[in-house]
C-alpha cells in the first residue's frame, strides 16, 4: 500500500490534525462544563442543607408534640 493511499484514507475518514485538535477542545469544554455544573450543585446543597435540617427538626418536634399531647383530635396525623 502506498503512502498516498494511507494519507487519502485518513483524510476521507476525517482524521486530520486540525480535527483532532478540535476534538480535544470539545472534550476539554465538556469537562469544564461538567465541573462548573458540579460546583453549582454542590453550592446549592451547601446553602440549602441547613434549611432542610431545620425543617426536618421542626416537623419532628411538631409530630412528637402531637403524639405526646394526647389530644382527642382524630386528624390524619394522629390516626394509627
Beta strands, then each sheet from edge to edge (+ up, - down):
end
